[in-house]
Amino acid sequence: MRFLTWCEQHKVLPDVYPPHLTHRLQPLDVSLFSLLANYYSQELNDWIYSTQGLYKISKREFFGLF
């Protein structure tokens, strides 16, 4: 109850999902992160094609692609 009181005081709306269904109901996966995943996949494919798959991805390349 302390958590819910804190949420009410700070105008936070907690979101509750039924057990074992979060993989089906996560709205951010559909609306936000799916676009990010698509763009990252395209950048990764372009990088692999340009390097002919001969190089490992370092943190520097990862952040550039991401």
N, CA, C and O atoms as a Tripos MOL2 file, in Angstrom:
@<TRIPOS>MOLECULE
protein
  264   263    66     0     0
PROTEIN
NO_CHARGES

@<TRIPOS>ATOM
      1 N           0.8120   -1.1890    0.0000 N.3       1 MET1
      2 CA          0.0000    0.0000    0.0000 C.3       1 MET1
      3 C           0.8650    1.2650    0.0000 C.2       1 MET1
      4 O           0.4570    2.2920   -0.5430 O.2       1 MET1
      5 N           2.0640    1.1950    0.6100 N.am      2 ARG2
      6 CA          2.9290    2.3710    0.6080 C.3       2 ARG2
      7 C           3.3020    2.7470   -0.8200 C.2       2 ARG2
      8 O           3.3800    3.9260   -1.1670 O.2       2 ARG2
      9 N           3.5280    1.7310   -1.6370 N.am      3 PHE3
     10 CA          3.8770    1.9940   -3.0310 C.3       3 PHE3
     11 C           2.7400    2.7200   -3.7420 C.2       3 PHE3
     12 O           2.9770    3.7030   -4.4430 O.2       3 PHE3
     13 N           1.5230    2.2510   -3.5720 N.am      4 LEU4
     14 CA          0.3830    2.8780   -4.2290 C.3       4 LEU4
     15 C           0.1460    4.2880   -3.7080 C.2       4 LEU4
     16 O          -0.2440    5.1730   -4.4700 O.2       4 LEU4
     17 N           0.3740    4.5000   -2.4350 N.am      5 THR5
     18 CA          0.2510    5.8500   -1.8750 C.3       5 THR5
     19 C           1.3020    6.7730   -2.4810 C.2       5 THR5
     20 O           1.0080    7.9110   -2.8460 O.2       5 THR5
     21 N           2.5240    6.2700   -2.5820 N.am      6 TRP6
     22 CA          3.6040    7.0590   -3.1930 C.3       6 TRP6
     23 C           3.2510    7.3980   -4.6430 C.2       6 TRP6
     24 O           3.4310    8.5350   -5.0800 O.2       6 TRP6
     25 N           2.7500    6.4140   -5.3810 N.am      7 CYS7
     26 CA          2.3600    6.6470   -6.7800 C.3       7 CYS7
     27 C           1.2800    7.7170   -6.8700 C.2       7 CYS7
     28 O           1.3350    8.5830   -7.7430 O.2       7 CYS7
     29 N           0.3270    7.6630   -5.9980 N.am      8 GLU8
     30 CA         -0.7500    8.6510   -6.0200 C.3       8 GLU8
     31 C          -0.2160   10.0510   -5.7130 C.2       8 GLU8
     32 O          -0.6250   11.0230   -6.3480 O.2       8 GLU8
     33 N           0.6830   10.1540   -4.7570 N.am      9 GLN9
     34 CA          1.2510   11.4500   -4.3890 C.3       9 GLN9
     35 C           2.0890   12.0520   -5.5060 C.2       9 GLN9
     36 O           2.1300   13.2720   -5.6680 O.2       9 GLN9
     37 N           2.7550   11.2040   -6.2760 N.am     10 HIS10
     38 CA          3.6510   11.6780   -7.3320 C.3      10 HIS10
     39 C           3.0230   11.5920   -8.7330 C.2      10 HIS10
     40 O           3.6970   11.7680   -9.7480 O.2      10 HIS10
     41 N           1.7320   11.3190   -8.7520 N.am     11 LYS11
     42 CA          0.9850   11.2580  -10.0120 C.3      11 LYS11
     43 C           1.5670   10.2430  -10.9940 C.2      11 LYS11
     44 O           1.7100   10.5100  -12.1870 O.2      11 LYS11
     45 N           1.8970    9.0710  -10.4520 N.am     12 VAL12
     46 CA          2.4020    7.9600  -11.2570 C.3      12 VAL12
     47 C           1.2830    6.9510  -11.3910 C.2      12 VAL12
     48 O           0.6520    6.5690  -10.4050 O.2      12 VAL12
     49 N           1.0380    6.5190  -12.6250 N.am     13 LEU13
     50 CA          0.0050    5.5110  -12.8660 C.3      13 LEU13
     51 C           0.6710    4.1470  -13.0370 C.2      13 LEU13
     52 O           1.2750    3.8880  -14.0780 O.2      13 LEU13
     53 N           0.5730    3.2720  -12.0340 N.am     14 PRO14
     54 CA          1.1770    1.9400  -12.1810 C.3      14 PRO14
     55 C           0.3770    1.1200  -13.1840 C.2      14 PRO14
     56 O          -0.8410    1.2530  -13.3010 O.2      14 PRO14
     57 N           1.0820    0.2920  -13.8830 N.am     15 ASP15
     58 CA          0.4590   -0.5550  -14.8910 C.3      15 ASP15
     59 C           0.5590   -1.9990  -14.4230 C.2      15 ASP15
     60 O           1.6470   -2.4650  -14.0840 O.2      15 ASP15
     61 N          -0.5480   -2.7040  -14.4020 N.am     16 VAL16
     62 CA         -0.5760   -4.0690  -13.9080 C.3      16 VAL16
     63 C          -0.9810   -4.9940  -15.0590 C.2      16 VAL16
     64 O          -1.9750   -4.7660  -15.7480 O.2      16 VAL16
     65 N          -0.1860   -6.0330  -15.2400 N.am     17 TYR17
     66 CA         -0.4760   -7.0220  -16.2770 C.3      17 TYR17
     67 C          -0.8260   -8.3560  -15.6280 C.2      17 TYR17
     68 O          -0.3200   -8.6760  -14.5520 O.2      17 TYR17
     69 N          -1.6860   -9.1300  -16.2710 N.am     18 PRO18
     70 CA         -1.9700  -10.4690  -15.7410 C.3      18 PRO18
     71 C          -0.7050  -11.3330  -15.8020 C.2      18 PRO18
     72 O           0.1240  -11.1350  -16.6890 O.2      18 PRO18
     73 N          -0.5440  -12.2710  -14.8930 N.am     19 PRO19
     74 CA          0.6390  -13.1240  -14.8990 C.3      19 PRO19
     75 C           0.7680  -13.9150  -16.2010 C.2      19 PRO19
     76 O          -0.2270  -14.3380  -16.7880 O.2      19 PRO19
     77 N           1.9880  -14.1030  -16.6300 N.am     20 HIS20
     78 CA          2.3450  -14.9310  -17.7860 C.3      20 HIS20
     79 C           1.7980  -14.4040  -19.1160 C.2      20 HIS20
     80 O           1.7270  -15.1570  -20.0870 O.2      20 HIS20
     81 N           1.4150  -13.1360  -19.1770 N.am     21 LEU21
     82 CA          0.9230  -12.5670  -20.4250 C.3      21 LEU21
     83 C           1.6850  -11.3110  -20.8360 C.2      21 LEU21
     84 O           1.3270  -10.6800  -21.8300 O.2      21 LEU21
     85 N           2.7170  -10.9380  -20.1040 N.am     22 THR22
     86 CA          3.4110   -9.6900  -20.4250 C.3      22 THR22
     87 C           4.0370   -9.7330  -21.8100 C.2      22 THR22
     88 O           4.1230   -8.6960  -22.4670 O.2      22 THR22
     89 N           4.4750  -10.8880  -22.2730 N.am     23 HIS23
     90 CA          5.0570  -10.9690  -23.6120 C.3      23 HIS23
     91 C           4.0310  -10.6510  -24.6930 C.2      23 HIS23
     92 O           4.4030  -10.2530  -25.7970 O.2      23 HIS23
     93 N           2.7720  -10.8170  -24.3980 N.am     24 ARG24
     94 CA          1.7140  -10.5100  -25.3690 C.3      24 ARG24
     95 C           1.1700   -9.0940  -25.2320 C.2      24 ARG24
     96 O           0.6030   -8.5480  -26.1780 O.2      24 ARG24
     97 N           1.3380   -8.5120  -24.0790 N.am     25 LEU25
     98 CA          0.6690   -7.2540  -23.7920 C.3      25 LEU25
     99 C           1.5940   -6.0480  -23.6740 C.2      25 LEU25
    100 O           1.1200   -4.9540  -23.3680 O.2      25 LEU25
    101 N           2.8700   -6.2040  -23.9010 N.am     26 GLN26
    102 CA          3.7710   -5.0730  -23.7100 C.3      26 GLN26
    103 C           3.5990   -4.0630  -24.8320 C.2      26 GLN26
    104 O           3.9950   -4.3230  -25.9680 O.2      26 GLN26
    105 N           3.0140   -2.9180  -24.5270 N.am     27 PRO27
    106 CA          2.7350   -1.9310  -25.5730 C.3      27 PRO27
    107 C           3.9890   -1.2710  -26.1360 C.2      27 PRO27
    108 O           3.9900   -0.8910  -27.3070 O.2      27 PRO27
    109 N           5.0520   -1.1190  -25.3560 N.am     28 LEU28
    110 CA          6.2510   -0.4720  -25.8770 C.3      28 LEU28
    111 C           6.9540   -1.3410  -26.9140 C.2      28 LEU28
    112 O           7.5690   -0.8190  -27.8440 O.2      28 LEU28
    113 N           6.8700   -2.6500  -26.7660 N.am     29 ASP29
    114 CA          7.4820   -3.5210  -27.7640 C.3      29 ASP29
    115 C           6.8540   -3.3110  -29.1340 C.2      29 ASP29
    116 O           7.5420   -3.3690  -30.1530 O.2      29 ASP29
    117 N           5.5730   -3.0700  -29.1570 N.am     30 VAL30
    118 CA          4.8670   -2.9020  -30.4220 C.3      30 VAL30
    119 C           5.0350   -1.4840  -30.9650 C.2      30 VAL30
    120 O           5.2920   -1.2950  -32.1540 O.2      30 VAL30
    121 N           4.8900   -0.4970  -30.0950 N.am     31 SER31
    122 CA          4.8350    0.8790  -30.5760 C.3      31 SER31
    123 C           6.1870    1.5450  -30.7150 C.2      31 SER31
    124 O           6.3780    2.3300  -31.6440 O.2      31 SER31
    125 N           7.1260    1.2710  -29.8410 N.am     32 LEU32
    126 CA          8.3880    2.0060  -29.8390 C.3      32 LEU32
    127 C           9.5720    1.1380  -30.2320 C.2      32 LEU32
    128 O          10.2970    1.4610  -31.1730 O.2      32 LEU32
    129 N           9.7690    0.0500  -29.5210 N.am     33 PHE33
    130 CA         10.9730   -0.7330  -29.7120 C.3      33 PHE33
    131 C          10.9860   -1.5310  -31.0050 C.2      33 PHE33
    132 O          12.0610   -1.9090  -31.4730 O.2      33 PHE33
    133 N           9.8420   -1.7980  -31.5910 N.am     34 SER34
    134 CA          9.8450   -2.5180  -32.8660 C.3      34 SER34
    135 C          10.4790   -1.6640  -33.9590 C.2      34 SER34
    136 O          11.1920   -2.1900  -34.8130 O.2      34 SER34
    137 N          10.2310   -0.3530  -33.9460 N.am     35 LEU35
    138 CA         10.8810    0.5350  -34.9080 C.3      35 LEU35
    139 C          12.3820    0.5660  -34.6860 C.2      35 LEU35
    140 O          13.1560    0.5040  -35.6410 O.2      35 LEU35
    141 N          12.7930    0.6620  -33.4340 N.am     36 LEU36
    142 CA         14.2090    0.6640  -33.1050 C.3      36 LEU36
    143 C          14.8630   -0.6350  -33.5530 C.2      36 LEU36
    144 O          15.9510   -0.6100  -34.1280 O.2      36 LEU36
    145 N          14.2290   -1.7470  -33.3040 N.am     37 ALA37
    146 CA         14.7790   -3.0400  -33.7030 C.3      37 ALA37
    147 C          14.9060   -3.1410  -35.2200 C.2      37 ALA37
    148 O          15.8950   -3.6730  -35.7250 O.2      37 ALA37
    149 N          13.9230   -2.6400  -35.9430 N.am     38 ASN38
    150 CA         13.9830   -2.6820  -37.4070 C.3      38 ASN38
    151 C          15.1310   -1.8320  -37.9460 C.2      38 ASN38
    152 O          15.8720   -2.2710  -38.8260 O.2      38 ASN38
    153 N          15.2780   -0.6150  -37.4180 N.am     39 TYR39
    154 CA         16.3580    0.2520  -37.8860 C.3      39 TYR39
    155 C          17.7230   -0.3110  -37.5110 C.2      39 TYR39
    156 O          18.6570   -0.2550  -38.3120 O.2      39 TYR39
    157 N          17.8500   -0.8530  -36.3000 N.am     40 TYR40
    158 CA         19.1240   -1.4400  -35.8840 C.3      40 TYR40
    159 C          19.4550   -2.6470  -36.7490 C.2      40 TYR40
    160 O          20.6050   -2.8160  -37.1530 O.2      40 TYR40
    161 N          18.4770   -3.4820  -37.0370 N.am     41 SER41
    162 CA         18.7140   -4.6520  -37.8990 C.3      41 SER41
    163 C          19.1910   -4.2280  -39.2820 C.2      41 SER41
    164 O          20.0920   -4.8480  -39.8460 O.2      41 SER41
    165 N          18.5950   -3.1810  -39.8270 N.am     42 GLN42
    166 CA         19.0140   -2.6950  -41.1460 C.3      42 GLN42
    167 C          20.4410   -2.1670  -41.1050 C.2      42 GLN42
    168 O          21.2360   -2.4650  -41.9960 O.2      42 GLN42
    169 N          20.7750   -1.3870  -40.0800 N.am     43 GLU43
    170 CA         22.1400   -0.8710  -39.9330 C.3      43 GLU43
    171 C          23.1320   -2.0170  -39.7550 C.2      43 GLU43
    172 O          24.2230   -1.9880  -40.3260 O.2      43 GLU43
    173 N          22.7650   -3.0120  -38.9770 N.am     44 LEU44
    174 CA         23.6350   -4.1660  -38.7610 C.3      44 LEU44
    175 C          23.8430   -4.9370  -40.0570 C.2      44 LEU44
    176 O          24.9630   -5.3430  -40.3640 O.2      44 LEU44
    177 N          22.7860   -5.1390  -40.8070 N.am     45 ASN45
    178 CA         22.9190   -5.8210  -42.1050 C.3      45 ASN45
    179 C          23.8230   -5.0460  -43.0460 C.2      45 ASN45
    180 O          24.6600   -5.6360  -43.7290 O.2      45 ASN45
    181 N          23.6630   -3.7280  -43.0890 N.am     46 ASP46
    182 CA         24.5270   -2.9030  -43.9360 C.3      46 ASP46
    183 C          25.9870   -2.9940  -43.5000 C.2      46 ASP46
    184 O          26.8810   -3.0610  -44.3420 O.2      46 ASP46
    185 N          26.2340   -2.9960  -42.1850 N.am     47 TRP47
    186 CA         27.5950   -3.0740  -41.6670 C.3      47 TRP47
    187 C          28.2270   -4.4230  -42.0050 C.2      47 TRP47
    188 O          29.3800   -4.4840  -42.4310 O.2      47 TRP47
    189 N          27.4740   -5.4960  -41.8150 N.am     48 ILE48
    190 CA         27.9770   -6.8380  -42.1410 C.3      48 ILE48
    191 C          28.2860   -6.9290  -43.6250 C.2      48 ILE48
    192 O          29.3070   -7.4960  -44.0160 O.2      48 ILE48
    193 N          27.4130   -6.3760  -44.4520 N.am     49 TYR49
    194 CA         27.6460   -6.4020  -45.8930 C.3      49 TYR49
    195 C          28.9030   -5.6020  -46.2540 C.2      49 TYR49
    196 O          29.7080   -6.0520  -47.0690 O.2      49 TYR49
    197 N          29.0720   -4.4260  -45.6560 N.am     50 SER50
    198 CA         30.2170   -3.5860  -46.0050 C.3      50 SER50
    199 C          31.5360   -4.1610  -45.4970 C.2      50 SER50
    200 O          32.5790   -3.9320  -46.1080 O.2      50 SER50
    201 N          31.5080   -4.9010  -44.3940 N.am     51 THR51
    202 CA         32.7380   -5.5060  -43.8710 C.3      51 THR51
    203 C          32.8950   -6.9540  -44.3120 C.2      51 THR51
    204 O          33.8640   -7.6180  -43.9440 O.2      51 THR51
    205 N          31.9660   -7.4310  -45.0800 N.am     52 GLN52
    206 CA         31.9290   -8.8080  -45.5800 C.3      52 GLN52
    207 C          31.9260   -9.8210  -44.4350 C.2      52 GLN52
    208 O          32.3300  -10.9700  -44.6140 O.2      52 GLN52
    209 N          31.4730   -9.3930  -43.2700 N.am     53 GLY53
    210 CA         31.3730  -10.2780  -42.1200 C.3      53 GLY53
    211 C          32.7070  -10.6910  -41.5400 C.2      53 GLY53
    212 O          32.7780  -11.6860  -40.8180 O.2      53 GLY53
    213 N          33.7740   -9.9500  -41.8360 N.am     54 LEU54
    214 CA         35.1160  -10.3370  -41.4070 C.3      54 LEU54
    215 C          35.5440   -9.7030  -40.0970 C.2      54 LEU54
    216 O          36.5970  -10.0590  -39.5670 O.2      54 LEU54
    217 N          34.7680   -8.7800  -39.5570 N.am     55 TYR55
    218 CA         35.1650   -8.0550  -38.3520 C.3      55 TYR55
    219 C          34.1650   -8.2750  -37.2320 C.2      55 TYR55
    220 O          32.9640   -8.4110  -37.4660 O.2      55 TYR55
    221 N          34.6840   -8.3070  -36.0020 N.am     56 LYS56
    222 CA         33.8130   -8.3570  -34.8320 C.3      56 LYS56
    223 C          33.3320   -6.9440  -34.5370 C.2      56 LYS56
    224 O          33.9790   -5.9600  -34.8960 O.2      56 LYS56
    225 N          32.1940   -6.8670  -33.8820 N.am     57 ILE57
    226 CA         31.6490   -5.5610  -33.5290 C.3      57 ILE57
    227 C          32.1660   -5.1830  -32.1490 C.2      57 ILE57
    228 O          31.9470   -5.9070  -31.1780 O.2      57 ILE57
    229 N          32.8460   -4.0600  -32.0650 N.am     58 SER58
    230 CA         33.2900   -3.5430  -30.7730 C.3      58 SER58
    231 C          32.1980   -2.6350  -30.2160 C.2      58 SER58
    232 O          31.1850   -2.3940  -30.8720 O.2      58 SER58
    233 N          32.4110   -2.1390  -29.0100 N.am     59 LYS59
    234 CA         31.4410   -1.2130  -28.4170 C.3      59 LYS59
    235 C          31.2930    0.0340  -29.2730 C.2      59 LYS59
    236 O          30.1960    0.5740  -29.4120 O.2      59 LYS59
    237 N          32.3900    0.4850  -29.8420 N.am     60 ARG60
    238 CA         32.3450    1.6920  -30.6750 C.3      60 ARG60
    239 C          31.4430    1.4660  -31.8980 C.2      60 ARG60
    240 O          30.6060    2.3100  -32.2170 O.2      60 ARG60
    241 N          31.6150    0.3420  -32.5720 N.am     61 GLU61
    242 CA         30.7530    0.0600  -33.7330 C.3      61 GLU61
    243 C          29.3050   -0.1470  -33.3180 C.2      61 GLU61
    244 O          28.3790    0.3070  -33.9900 O.2      61 GLU61
    245 N          29.1230   -0.8460  -32.1880 N.am     62 PHE62
    246 CA         27.7540   -1.1010  -31.7330 C.3      62 PHE62
    247 C          26.9970    0.2040  -31.5140 C.2      62 PHE62
    248 O          25.8870    0.3740  -32.0160 O.2      62 PHE62
    249 N          27.6010    1.1240  -30.7640 N.am     63 PHE63
    250 CA         26.9090    2.3810  -30.4820 C.3      63 PHE63
    251 C          26.6970    3.1950  -31.7440 C.2      63 PHE63
    252 O          25.6900    3.8940  -31.8610 O.2      63 PHE63
    253 N          27.6240    3.1220  -32.6920 N.am     64 GLY64
    254 CA         27.4360    3.8210  -33.9510 C.3      64 GLY64
    255 C          26.2690    3.2580  -34.7400 C.2      64 GLY64
    256 O          25.5010    4.0040  -35.3470 O.2      64 GLY64
    257 N          26.1390    1.9390  -34.7280 N.am     65 LEU65
    258 CA         25.0430    1.2950  -35.4460 C.3      65 LEU65
    259 C          23.7040    1.5170  -34.7290 C.2      65 LEU65
    260 O          22.6600    1.6810  -35.3610 O.2      65 LEU65
    261 N          23.7660    1.5180  -33.4220 N.am     66 PHE66
    262 CA         22.5510    1.6420  -32.6290 C.3      66 PHE66
    263 C          21.9930    3.0460  -32.7180 C.2      66 PHE66
    264 O          20.9640    3.3410  -32.1100 O.2      66 PHE66
@<TRIPOS>BOND
     1     1     2 1
     2     2     3 1
     3     3     4 2
     4     3     5 am
     5     5     6 1
     6     6     7 1
     7     7     8 2
     8     7     9 am
     9     9    10 1
    10    10    11 1
    11    11    12 2
    12    11    13 am
    13    13    14 1
    14    14    15 1
    15    15    16 2
    16    15    17 am
    17    17    18 1
    18    18    19 1
    19    19    20 2
    20    19    21 am
    21    21    22 1
    22    22    23 1
    23    23    24 2
    24    23    25 am
    25    25    26 1
    26    26    27 1
    27    27    28 2
    28    27    29 am
    29    29    30 1
    30    30    31 1
    31    31    32 2
    32    31    33 am
    33    33    34 1
    34    34    35 1
    35    35    36 2
    36    35    37 am
    37    37    38 1
    38    38    39 1
    39    39    40 2
    40    39    41 am
    41    41    42 1
    42    42    43 1
    43    43    44 2
    44    43    45 am
    45    45    46 1
    46    46    47 1
    47    47    48 2
    48    47    49 am
    49    49    50 1
    50    50    51 1
    51    51    52 2
    52    51    53 am
    53    53    54 1
    54    54    55 1
    55    55    56 2
    56    55    57 am
    57    57    58 1
    58    58    59 1
    59    59    60 2
    60    59    61 am
    61    61    62 1
    62    62    63 1
    63    63    64 2
    64    63    65 am
    65    65    66 1
    66    66    67 1
    67    67    68 2
    68    67    69 am
    69    69    70 1
    70    70    71 1
    71    71    72 2
    72    71    73 am
    73    73    74 1
    74    74    75 1
    75    75    76 2
    76    75    77 am
    77    77    78 1
    78    78    79 1
    79    79    80 2
    80    79    81 am
    81    81    82 1
    82    82    83 1
    83    83    84 2
    84    83    85 am
    85    85    86 1
    86    86    87 1
    87    87    88 2
    88    87    89 am
    89    89    90 1
    90    90    91 1
    91    91    92 2
    92    91    93 am
    93    93    94 1
    94    94    95 1
    95    95    96 2
    96    95    97 am
    97    97    98 1
    98    98    99 1
    99    99   100 2
   100    99   101 am
   101   101   102 1
   102   102   103 1
   103   103   104 2
   104   103   105 am
   105   105   106 1
   106   106   107 1
   107   107   108 2
   108   107   109 am
   109   109   110 1
   110   110   111 1
   111   111   112 2
   112   111   113 am
   113   113   114 1
   114   114   115 1
   115   115   116 2
   116   115   117 am
   117   117   118 1
   118   118   119 1
   119   119   120 2
   120   119   121 am
   121   121   122 1
   122   122   123 1
   123   123   124 2
   124   123   125 am
   125   125   126 1
   126   126   127 1
   127   127   128 2
   128   127   129 am
   129   129   130 1
   130   130   131 1
   131   131   132 2
   132   131   133 am
   133   133   134 1
   134   134   135 1
   135   135   136 2
   136   135   137 am
   137   137   138 1
   138   138   139 1
   139   139   140 2
   140   139   141 am
   141   141   142 1
   142   142   143 1
   143   143   144 2
   144   143   145 am
   145   145   146 1
   146   146   147 1
   147   147   148 2
   148   147   149 am
   149   149   150 1
   150   150   151 1
   151   151   152 2
   152   151   153 am
   153   153   154 1
   154   154   155 1
   155   155   156 2
   156   155   157 am
   157   157   158 1
   158   158   159 1
   159   159   160 2
   160   159   161 am
   161   161   162 1
   162   162   163 1
   163   163   164 2
   164   163   165 am
   165   165   166 1
   166   166   167 1
   167   167   168 2
   168   167   169 am
   169   169   170 1
   170   170   171 1
   171   171   172 2
   172   171   173 am
   173   173   174 1
   174   174   175 1
   175   175   176 2
   176   175   177 am
   177   177   178 1
   178   178   179 1
   179   179   180 2
   180   179   181 am
   181   181   182 1
   182   182   183 1
   183   183   184 2
   184   183   185 am
   185   185   186 1
   186   186   187 1
   187   187   188 2
   188   187   189 am
   189   189   190 1
   190   190   191 1
   191   191   192 2
   192   191   193 am
   193   193   194 1
   194   194   195 1
   195   195   196 2
   196   195   197 am
   197   197   198 1
   198   198   199 1
   199   199   200 2
   200   199   201 am
   201   201   202 1
   202   202   203 1
   203   203   204 2
   204   203   205 am
   205   205   206 1
   206   206   207 1
   207   207   208 2
   208   207   209 am
   209   209   210 1
   210   210   211 1
   211   211   212 2
   212   211   213 am
   213   213   214 1
   214   214   215 1
   215   215   216 2
   216   215   217 am
   217   217   218 1
   218   218   219 1
   219   219   220 2
   220   219   221 am
   221   221   222 1
   222   222   223 1
   223   223   224 2
   224   223   225 am
   225   225   226 1
   226   226   227 1
   227   227   228 2
   228   227   229 am
   229   229   230 1
   230   230   231 1
   231   231   232 2
   232   231   233 am
   233   233   234 1
   234   234   235 1
   235   235   236 2
   236   235   237 am
   237   237   238 1
   238   238   239 1
   239   239   240 2
   240   239   241 am
   241   241   242 1
   242   242   243 1
   243   243   244 2
   244   243   245 am
   245   245   246 1
   246   246   247 1
   247   247   248 2
   248   247   249 am
   249   249   250 1
   250   250   251 1
   251   251   252 2
   252   251   253 am
   253   253   254 1
   254   254   255 1
   255   255   256 2
   256   255   257 am
   257   257   258 1
   258   258   259 1
   259   259   260 2
   260   259   261 am
   261   261   262 1
   262   262   263 1
   263   263   264 2
@<TRIPOS>SUBSTRUCTURE
     1 MET1         2 RESIDUE 1 A MET
     2 ARG2         6 RESIDUE 1 A ARG
     3 PHE3        10 RESIDUE 1 A PHE
     4 LEU4        14 RESIDUE 1 A LEU
     5 THR5        18 RESIDUE 1 A THR
     6 TRP6        22 RESIDUE 1 A TRP
     7 CYS7        26 RESIDUE 1 A CYS
     8 GLU8        30 RESIDUE 1 A GLU
     9 GLN9        34 RESIDUE 1 A GLN
    10 HIS10       38 RESIDUE 1 A HIS
    11 LYS11       42 RESIDUE 1 A LYS
    12 VAL12       46 RESIDUE 1 A VAL
    13 LEU13       50 RESIDUE 1 A LEU
    14 PRO14       54 RESIDUE 1 A PRO
    15 ASP15       58 RESIDUE 1 A ASP
    16 VAL16       62 RESIDUE 1 A VAL
    17 TYR17       66 RESIDUE 1 A TYR
    18 PRO18       70 RESIDUE 1 A PRO
    19 PRO19       74 RESIDUE 1 A PRO
    20 HIS20       78 RESIDUE 1 A HIS
    21 LEU21       82 RESIDUE 1 A LEU
    22 THR22       86 RESIDUE 1 A THR
    23 HIS23       90 RESIDUE 1 A HIS
    24 ARG24       94 RESIDUE 1 A ARG
    25 LEU25       98 RESIDUE 1 A LEU
    26 GLN26      102 RESIDUE 1 A GLN
    27 PRO27      106 RESIDUE 1 A PRO
    28 LEU28      110 RESIDUE 1 A LEU
    29 ASP29      114 RESIDUE 1 A ASP
    30 VAL30      118 RESIDUE 1 A VAL
    31 SER31      122 RESIDUE 1 A SER
    32 LEU32      126 RESIDUE 1 A LEU
    33 PHE33      130 RESIDUE 1 A PHE
    34 SER34      134 RESIDUE 1 A SER
    35 LEU35      138 RESIDUE 1 A LEU
    36 LEU36      142 RESIDUE 1 A LEU
    37 ALA37      146 RESIDUE 1 A ALA
    38 ASN38      150 RESIDUE 1 A ASN
    39 TYR39      154 RESIDUE 1 A TYR
    40 TYR40      158 RESIDUE 1 A TYR
    41 SER41      162 RESIDUE 1 A SER
    42 GLN42      166 RESIDUE 1 A GLN
    43 GLU43      170 RESIDUE 1 A GLU
    44 LEU44      174 RESIDUE 1 A LEU
    45 ASN45      178 RESIDUE 1 A ASN
    46 ASP46      182 RESIDUE 1 A ASP
    47 TRP47      186 RESIDUE 1 A TRP
    48 ILE48      190 RESIDUE 1 A ILE
    49 TYR49      194 RESIDUE 1 A TYR
    50 SER50      198 RESIDUE 1 A SER
    51 THR51      202 RESIDUE 1 A THR
    52 GLN52      206 RESIDUE 1 A GLN
    53 GLY53      210 RESIDUE 1 A GLY
    54 LEU54      214 RESIDUE 1 A LEU
    55 TYR55      218 RESIDUE 1 A TYR
    56 LYS56      222 RESIDUE 1 A LYS
    57 ILE57      226 RESIDUE 1 A ILE
    58 SER58      230 RESIDUE 1 A SER
    59 LYS59      234 RESIDUE 1 A LYS
    60 ARG60      238 RESIDUE 1 A ARG
    61 GLU61      242 RESIDUE 1 A GLU
    62 PHE62      246 RESIDUE 1 A PHE
    63 PHE63      250 RESIDUE 1 A PHE
    64 GLY64      254 RESIDUE 1 A GLY
    65 LEU65      258 RESIDUE 1 A LEU
    66 PHE66      262 RESIDUE 1 A PHE
